[in-house]
Each structure stands twice: as C-alpha cells, then as structure tokens.
Amino acid sequence: MKIIRDEELFGLDMIPLFVEWGVKRCNVAGCRAKPTTIVQGLAGGIPLAGFCEEHFQQANVPGGTKFKLEFDGYDAFSSKQEAVEP
C-alpha cells in the first residue's frame, strides 16, 4: 500500500494530482468531504481511493480500521454540492 499526502498544507498542493487521477471525494461510504490523501494498492483490487483528513486519521492507527468504500460521480471540489450519478 502506498499513501500519498501533503501533511503541511492538508492536500492543497495535491489538488492537481487529485484532478489528474480522478479523485474527487473521500471514498468512505456516506462521506462527501474533500480528500487530503490518496491511498494506492488497497485490498480487493481497488487501485486507489481518496480519504478526507478525519478518515485518514481514523485509519492511521496500529491495526488500522475497515471502511466501506463507494465510488460515484460526486465531486467535492465542485462549487455545485449535489450528488451526481456516475
């Protein structure tokens, strides 16, 4: 697993990477926050997912945690904050 994040600016410098890689939201089910972290090589063949700061910190403990992930067309960076169908 590879974790990519900018801890000093909480993802500000990573916005171009989020855009290039298509990471538009925290992928934890039910969360619509902007991501601050990209995680590659997750279990179950998921190539990458975005996590907001809260969910990253929940997972960044000994033993980690389990999240249900969802991938849809929602864009947390968009000024229009309505859910969009994929």
N, CA, C and O atoms as CSV, one atom per row, in Angstrom:
chain,resi,resn,atom,element,x,y,z
A,1,MET,N,N,0.841,-1.165,0.000
A,1,MET,CA,C,0.000,0.000,0.000
A,1,MET,C,C,0.895,1.239,0.000
A,1,MET,O,O,1.923,1.280,0.676
A,2,LYS,N,N,0.490,2.233,-0.761
A,2,LYS,CA,C,1.233,3.479,-0.854
A,2,LYS,C,C,0.305,4.634,-0.469
A,2,LYS,O,O,-0.820,4.728,-0.962
A,3,ILE,N,N,0.783,5.504,0.408
A,3,ILE,CA,C,-0.004,6.642,0.866
A,3,ILE,C,C,0.642,7.912,0.349
A,3,ILE,O,O,1.836,8.136,0.549
A,4,ILE,N,N,-0.145,8.744,-0.317
A,4,ILE,CA,C,0.344,9.992,-0.882
A,4,ILE,C,C,-0.442,11.130,-0.249
A,4,ILE,O,O,-1.666,11.190,-0.366
A,5,ARG,N,N,0.275,12.043,0.431
A,5,ARG,CA,C,-0.403,13.157,1.082
A,5,ARG,C,C,0.559,14.311,1.320
A,5,ARG,O,O,1.776,14.130,1.342
A,6,ASP,N,N,0.010,15.465,1.492
A,6,ASP,CA,C,0.783,16.656,1.810
A,6,ASP,C,C,0.357,17.081,3.208
A,6,ASP,O,O,-0.643,17.781,3.366
A,7,GLU,N,N,1.100,16.668,4.215
A,7,GLU,CA,C,0.706,16.907,5.603
A,7,GLU,C,C,0.766,18.373,5.998
A,7,GLU,O,O,0.008,18.793,6.872
A,8,GLU,N,N,1.627,19.157,5.397
A,8,GLU,CA,C,1.768,20.554,5.811
A,8,GLU,C,C,0.613,21.428,5.338
A,8,GLU,O,O,0.182,22.323,6.065
A,9,LEU,N,N,0.112,21.186,4.147
A,9,LEU,CA,C,-0.948,22.031,3.609
A,9,LEU,C,C,-2.282,21.294,3.510
A,9,LEU,O,O,-3.224,21.799,2.900
A,10,PHE,N,N,-2.367,20.124,4.095
A,10,PHE,CA,C,-3.594,19.320,4.088
A,10,PHE,C,C,-4.180,19.169,2.694
A,10,PHE,O,O,-5.380,19.357,2.491
A,11,GLY,N,N,-3.330,18.829,1.738
A,11,GLY,CA,C,-3.780,18.492,0.401
A,11,GLY,C,C,-3.803,19.623,-0.600
A,11,GLY,O,O,-4.086,19.384,-1.774
A,12,LEU,N,N,-3.516,20.849,-0.187
A,12,LEU,CA,C,-3.589,21.980,-1.113
A,12,LEU,C,C,-2.692,21.770,-2.327
A,12,LEU,O,O,-3.126,21.980,-3.460
A,13,ASP,N,N,-1.454,21.359,-2.103
A,13,ASP,CA,C,-0.543,21.113,-3.227
A,13,ASP,C,C,-0.917,19.857,-4.013
A,13,ASP,O,O,-0.399,19.633,-5.107
A,14,MET,N,N,-1.795,19.053,-3.471
A,14,MET,CA,C,-2.172,17.812,-4.146
A,14,MET,C,C,-3.361,17.969,-5.077
A,14,MET,O,O,-3.704,17.019,-5.782
A,15,ILE,N,N,-3.999,19.123,-5.108
A,15,ILE,CA,C,-5.182,19.294,-5.948
A,15,ILE,C,C,-4.920,18.901,-7.398
A,15,ILE,O,O,-5.754,18.212,-7.986
A,16,PRO,N,N,-3.791,19.309,-8.011
A,16,PRO,CA,C,-3.542,18.851,-9.385
A,16,PRO,C,C,-3.469,17.323,-9.503
A,16,PRO,O,O,-3.914,16.762,-10.504
A,17,LEU,N,N,-2.919,16.658,-8.507
A,17,LEU,CA,C,-2.852,15.193,-8.535
A,17,LEU,C,C,-4.242,14.589,-8.384
A,17,LEU,O,O,-4.575,13.629,-9.078
A,18,PHE,N,N,-5.065,15.143,-7.479
A,18,PHE,CA,C,-6.451,14.663,-7.344
A,18,PHE,C,C,-7.177,14.767,-8.680
A,18,PHE,O,O,-7.873,13.838,-9.090
A,19,VAL,N,N,-7.013,15.891,-9.352
A,19,VAL,CA,C,-7.683,16.112,-10.635
A,19,VAL,C,C,-7.166,15.125,-11.673
A,19,VAL,O,O,-7.954,14.481,-12.366
A,20,GLU,N,N,-5.851,15.003,-11.783
A,20,GLU,CA,C,-5.259,14.108,-12.787
A,20,GLU,C,C,-5.682,12.655,-12.581
A,20,GLU,O,O,-5.936,11.938,-13.549
A,21,TRP,N,N,-5.758,12.219,-11.321
A,21,TRP,CA,C,-6.083,10.826,-11.025
A,21,TRP,C,C,-7.580,10.588,-10.830
A,21,TRP,O,O,-7.995,9.452,-10.600
A,22,GLY,N,N,-8.394,11.641,-10.917
A,22,GLY,CA,C,-9.836,11.477,-10.813
A,22,GLY,C,C,-10.342,11.228,-9.400
A,22,GLY,O,O,-11.413,10.648,-9.224
A,23,VAL,N,N,-9.597,11.653,-8.399
A,23,VAL,CA,C,-10.027,11.506,-7.004
A,23,VAL,C,C,-10.805,12.769,-6.656
A,23,VAL,O,O,-10.220,13.837,-6.474
A,24,LYS,N,N,-12.142,12.639,-6.565
A,24,LYS,CA,C,-12.988,13.818,-6.415
A,24,LYS,C,C,-13.623,13.948,-5.041
A,24,LYS,O,O,-14.297,14.940,-4.763
A,25,ARG,N,N,-13.419,12.958,-4.177
A,25,ARG,CA,C,-14.072,12.985,-2.866
A,25,ARG,C,C,-13.415,11.977,-1.939
A,25,ARG,O,O,-12.621,11.147,-2.380
A,26,CYS,N,N,-13.741,12.047,-0.675
A,26,CYS,CA,C,-13.384,10.973,0.254
A,26,CYS,C,C,-14.262,9.793,-0.141
A,26,CYS,O,O,-15.482,9.935,-0.232
A,27,ASN,N,N,-13.663,8.640,-0.376
A,27,ASN,CA,C,-14.416,7.491,-0.858
A,27,ASN,C,C,-15.002,6.619,0.246
A,27,ASN,O,O,-15.503,5.532,-0.044
A,28,VAL,N,N,-14.956,7.057,1.497
A,28,VAL,CA,C,-15.622,6.323,2.564
A,28,VAL,C,C,-17.125,6.504,2.378
A,28,VAL,O,O,-17.602,7.622,2.184
A,29,ALA,N,N,-17.865,5.405,2.439
A,29,ALA,CA,C,-19.312,5.452,2.217
A,29,ALA,C,C,-19.974,6.493,3.110
A,29,ALA,O,O,-19.763,6.522,4.323
A,30,GLY,N,N,-20.785,7.351,2.480
A,30,GLY,CA,C,-21.518,8.371,3.202
A,30,GLY,C,C,-20.772,9.673,3.429
A,30,GLY,O,O,-21.379,10.654,3.858
A,31,CYS,N,N,-19.488,9.713,3.159
A,31,CYS,CA,C,-18.694,10.925,3.355
A,31,CYS,C,C,-18.618,11.687,2.041
A,31,CYS,O,O,-18.399,11.097,0.984
A,32,ARG,N,N,-18.797,12.979,2.111
A,32,ARG,CA,C,-18.733,13.830,0.918
A,32,ARG,C,C,-17.651,14.893,1.060
A,32,ARG,O,O,-17.696,15.910,0.368
A,33,ALA,N,N,-16.688,14.678,1.938
A,33,ALA,CA,C,-15.633,15.662,2.196
A,33,ALA,C,C,-14.574,15.635,1.099
A,33,ALA,O,O,-14.428,14.653,0.370
A,34,LYS,N,N,-13.839,16.745,1.004
A,34,LYS,CA,C,-12.706,16.813,0.074
A,34,LYS,C,C,-11.597,15.899,0.577
A,34,LYS,O,O,-11.349,15.837,1.781
A,35,PRO,N,N,-10.931,15.195,-0.323
A,35,PRO,CA,C,-9.835,14.322,0.093
A,35,PRO,C,C,-8.567,15.121,0.414
A,35,PRO,O,O,-8.325,16.189,-0.148
A,36,THR,N,N,-7.784,14.585,1.314
A,36,THR,CA,C,-6.458,15.132,1.607
A,36,THR,C,C,-5.386,14.085,1.342
A,36,THR,O,O,-4.194,14.391,1.367
A,37,THR,N,N,-5.809,12.849,1.089
A,37,THR,CA,C,-4.888,11.719,0.986
A,37,THR,C,C,-5.344,10.778,-0.116
A,37,THR,O,O,-6.541,10.552,-0.293
A,38,ILE,N,N,-4.387,10.231,-0.855
A,38,ILE,CA,C,-4.650,9.176,-1.828
A,38,ILE,C,C,-3.959,7.918,-1.321
A,38,ILE,O,O,-2.786,7.947,-0.949
A,39,VAL,N,N,-4.696,6.819,-1.310
A,39,VAL,CA,C,-4.125,5.536,-0.912
A,39,VAL,C,C,-4.200,4.614,-2.121
A,39,VAL,O,O,-5.269,4.412,-2.696
A,40,GLN,N,N,-3.050,4.054,-2.499
A,40,GLN,CA,C,-2.965,3.123,-3.625
A,40,GLN,C,C,-2.758,1.718,-3.101
A,40,GLN,O,O,-2.182,1.523,-2.031
A,41,GLY,N,N,-3.232,0.735,-3.860
A,41,GLY,CA,C,-2.980,-0.661,-3.537
A,41,GLY,C,C,-3.815,-1.184,-2.388
A,41,GLY,O,O,-3.311,-1.924,-1.543
A,42,LEU,N,N,-5.069,-0.815,-2.342
A,42,LEU,CA,C,-5.961,-1.300,-1.297
A,42,LEU,C,C,-6.352,-2.752,-1.546
A,42,LEU,O,O,-6.212,-3.254,-2.662
A,43,ALA,N,N,-6.834,-3.417,-0.521
A,43,ALA,CA,C,-7.303,-4.796,-0.650
A,43,ALA,C,C,-8.491,-4.843,-1.603
A,43,ALA,O,O,-9.161,-3.832,-1.816
A,44,GLY,N,N,-8.748,-5.990,-2.162
A,44,GLY,CA,C,-9.891,-6.172,-3.044
A,44,GLY,C,C,-9.679,-5.648,-4.449
A,44,GLY,O,O,-10.641,-5.502,-5.204
A,45,GLY,N,N,-8.439,-5.361,-4.815
A,45,GLY,CA,C,-8.137,-4.918,-6.167
A,45,GLY,C,C,-8.495,-3.474,-6.455
A,45,GLY,O,O,-8.527,-3.075,-7.619
A,46,ILE,N,N,-8.767,-2.676,-5.428
A,46,ILE,CA,C,-9.081,-1.262,-5.630
A,46,ILE,C,C,-7.767,-0.533,-5.888
A,46,ILE,O,O,-6.899,-0.512,-5.015
A,47,PRO,N,N,-7.600,0.068,-7.073
A,47,PRO,CA,C,-6.310,0.680,-7.402
A,47,PRO,C,C,-5.973,1.896,-6.546
A,47,PRO,O,O,-4.820,2.072,-6.151
A,48,LEU,N,N,-6.976,2.748,-6.252
A,48,LEU,CA,C,-6.718,3.900,-5.391
A,48,LEU,C,C,-8.025,4.463,-4.880
A,48,LEU,O,O,-9.088,4.269,-5.470
A,49,ALA,N,N,-7.917,5.173,-3.754
A,49,ALA,CA,C,-9.076,5.822,-3.147
A,49,ALA,C,C,-8.624,7.091,-2.453
A,49,ALA,O,O,-7.466,7.222,-2.059
A,50,GLY,N,N,-9.551,8.021,-2.309
A,50,GLY,CA,C,-9.280,9.253,-1.587
A,50,GLY,C,C,-9.849,9.167,-0.180
A,50,GLY,O,O,-10.881,8.537,0.050
A,51,PHE,N,N,-9.160,9.811,0.757
A,51,PHE,CA,C,-9.636,9.879,2.135
A,51,PHE,C,C,-9.554,11.316,2.622
A,51,PHE,O,O,-8.573,12.008,2.352
A,52,CYS,N,N,-10.590,11.775,3.344
A,52,CYS,CA,C,-10.524,13.079,3.990
A,52,CYS,C,C,-9.606,12.956,5.209
A,52,CYS,O,O,-9.215,11.853,5.590
A,53,GLU,N,N,-9.273,14.073,5.803
A,53,GLU,CA,C,-8.347,14.053,6.939
A,53,GLU,C,C,-8.898,13.230,8.096
A,53,GLU,O,O,-8.155,12.474,8.722
A,54,GLU,N,N,-10.183,13.363,8.388
A,54,GLU,CA,C,-10.789,12.614,9.501
A,54,GLU,C,C,-10.669,11.103,9.297
A,54,GLU,O,O,-10.269,10.382,10.212
A,55,HIS,N,N,-11.011,10.626,8.107
A,55,HIS,CA,C,-10.949,9.186,7.861
A,55,HIS,C,C,-9.516,8.684,7.757
A,55,HIS,O,O,-9.229,7.553,8.150
A,56,PHE,N,N,-8.610,9.510,7.232
A,56,PHE,CA,C,-7.207,9.103,7.212
A,56,PHE,C,C,-6.698,8.907,8.638
A,56,PHE,O,O,-6.026,7.918,8.927
A,57,GLN,N,N,-7.017,9.846,9.528
A,57,GLN,CA,C,-6.549,9.741,10.915
A,57,GLN,C,C,-7.169,8.547,11.631
A,57,GLN,O,O,-6.505,7.918,12.454
A,58,GLN,N,N,-8.429,8.220,11.336
A,58,GLN,CA,C,-9.064,7.042,11.926
A,58,GLN,C,C,-8.344,5.763,11.502
A,58,GLN,O,O,-8.218,4.825,12.290
A,59,ALA,N,N,-7.877,5.731,10.262
A,59,ALA,CA,C,-7.207,4.537,9.738
A,59,ALA,C,C,-5.727,4.490,10.094
A,59,ALA,O,O,-5.122,3.418,10.070
A,60,ASN,N,N,-5.140,5.625,10.421
A,60,ASN,CA,C,-3.707,5.719,10.663
A,60,ASN,C,C,-3.362,5.415,12.122
A,60,ASN,O,O,-2.740,6.225,12.810
A,61,VAL,N,N,-3.773,4.250,12.572
A,61,VAL,CA,C,-3.507,3.781,13.934
A,61,VAL,C,C,-3.044,2.328,13.840
A,61,VAL,O,O,-3.317,1.653,12.847
A,62,PRO,N,N,-2.351,1.848,14.861
A,62,PRO,CA,C,-1.961,0.436,14.824
A,62,PRO,C,C,-3.185,-0.461,14.614
A,62,PRO,O,O,-4.182,-0.341,15.325
A,63,GLY,N,N,-3.099,-1.337,13.655
A,63,GLY,CA,C,-4.207,-2.225,13.339
A,63,GLY,C,C,-5.183,-1.640,12.333
A,63,GLY,O,O,-5.995,-2.364,11.757
A,64,GLY,N,N,-5.108,-0.320,12.119
A,64,GLY,CA,C,-5.967,0.336,11.130
A,64,GLY,C,C,-7.442,0.222,11.455
A,64,GLY,O,O,-7.821,0.049,12.613
A,65,THR,N,N,-8.255,0.318,10.452
A,65,THR,CA,C,-9.707,0.182,10.575
A,65,THR,C,C,-10.254,-0.276,9.238
A,65,THR,O,O,-9.529,-0.306,8.243
A,66,LYS,N,N,-11.503,-0.626,9.210
A,66,LYS,CA,C,-12.140,-1.035,7.958
A,66,LYS,C,C,-13.212,-0.019,7.605
A,66,LYS,O,O,-13.991,0.406,8.459
A,67,PHE,N,N,-13.240,0.363,6.339
A,67,PHE,CA,C,-14.249,1.272,5.828
A,67,PHE,C,C,-14.951,0.611,4.659
A,67,PHE,O,O,-14.344,-0.158,3.914
A,68,LYS,N,N,-16.222,0.910,4.501
A,68,LYS,CA,C,-16.922,0.565,3.270
A,68,LYS,C,C,-16.675,1.737,2.330
A,68,LYS,O,O,-16.904,2.889,2.700
A,69,LEU,N,N,-16.218,1.457,1.135
A,69,LEU,CA,C,-15.908,2.500,0.167
A,69,LEU,C,C,-16.994,2.575,-0.888
A,69,LEU,O,O,-17.637,1.577,-1.214
A,70,GLU,N,N,-17.191,3.786,-1.423
A,70,GLU,CA,C,-18.112,3.962,-2.537
A,70,GLU,C,C,-17.480,4.895,-3.559
A,70,GLU,O,O,-16.754,5.828,-3.217
A,71,PHE,N,N,-17.775,4.619,-4.809
A,71,PHE,CA,C,-17.232,5.389,-5.921
A,71,PHE,C,C,-18.408,5.815,-6.794
A,71,PHE,O,O,-19.115,4.979,-7.357
A,72,ASP,N,N,-18.601,7.106,-6.897
A,72,ASP,CA,C,-19.688,7.640,-7.711
A,72,ASP,C,C,-19.217,8.919,-8.384
A,72,ASP,O,O,-18.022,9.214,-8.388
A,73,GLY,N,N,-20.127,9.667,-8.943
A,73,GLY,CA,C,-19.765,10.872,-9.674
A,73,GLY,C,C,-19.710,12.128,-8.823
A,73,GLY,O,O,-19.550,13.223,-9.363
A,74,TYR,N,N,-19.838,12.003,-7.506
A,74,TYR,CA,C,-19.823,13.185,-6.647
A,74,TYR,C,C,-18.457,13.861,-6.703
A,74,TYR,O,O,-17.425,13.191,-6.665
A,75,ASP,N,N,-18.455,15.192,-6.793
A,75,ASP,CA,C,-17.222,15.964,-6.871
A,75,ASP,C,C,-17.195,16.974,-5.722
A,75,ASP,O,O,-17.878,17.996,-5.781
A,76,ALA,N,N,-16.414,16.695,-4.684
A,76,ALA,CA,C,-16.328,17.575,-3.512
A,76,ALA,C,C,-15.626,18.885,-3.839
A,76,ALA,O,O,-15.748,19.848,-3.082
A,77,PHE,N,N,-14.895,18.944,-4.944
A,77,PHE,CA,C,-14.200,20.162,-5.335
A,77,PHE,C,C,-15.097,21.103,-6.140
A,77,PHE,O,O,-14.754,22.269,-6.333
A,78,SER,N,N,-16.236,20.609,-6.607
A,78,SER,CA,C,-17.145,21.412,-7.410
A,78,SER,C,C,-17.890,22.399,-6.529
A,78,SER,O,O,-18.189,22.110,-5.371
A,79,SER,N,N,-18.183,23.557,-7.082
A,79,SER,CA,C,-18.962,24.536,-6.325
A,79,SER,C,C,-20.416,24.088,-6.196
A,79,SER,O,O,-21.121,24.524,-5.287
A,80,LYS,N,N,-20.860,23.230,-7.092
A,80,LYS,CA,C,-22.206,22.659,-7.005
A,80,LYS,C,C,-22.133,21.409,-6.132
A,80,LYS,O,O,-21.561,20.401,-6.548
A,81,GLN,N,N,-22.694,21.461,-4.944
A,81,GLN,CA,C,-22.526,20.391,-3.961
A,81,GLN,C,C,-23.649,19.383,-3.938
A,81,GLN,O,O,-24.035,18.924,-2.863
A,82,GLU,N,N,-24.189,19.021,-5.089
A,82,GLU,CA,C,-25.218,17.999,-5.161
A,82,GLU,C,C,-24.590,16.702,-5.637
A,82,GLU,O,O,-23.645,16.714,-6.425
A,83,ALA,N,N,-25.114,15.592,-5.160
A,83,ALA,CA,C,-24.632,14.292,-5.609
A,83,ALA,C,C,-24.939,14.133,-7.097
A,83,ALA,O,O,-25.995,14.550,-7.570
A,84,VAL,N,N,-24.021,13.536,-7.813
A,84,VAL,CA,C,-24.176,13.320,-9.246
A,84,VAL,C,C,-24.098,11.830,-9.506
A,84,VAL,O,O,-23.218,11.147,-8.981
A,85,GLU,N,N,-24.996,11.336,-10.297
A,85,GLU,CA,C,-24.969,9.919,-10.653
A,85,GLU,C,C,-23.755,9.618,-11.516
A,85,GLU,O,O,-23.361,10.443,-12.340
A,86,PRO,N,N,-23.150,8.430,-11.336
A,86,PRO,CA,C,-21.973,8.082,-12.148
A,86,PRO,C,C,-22.308,7.939,-13.620
A,86,PRO,O,O,-21.426,7.650,-14.428
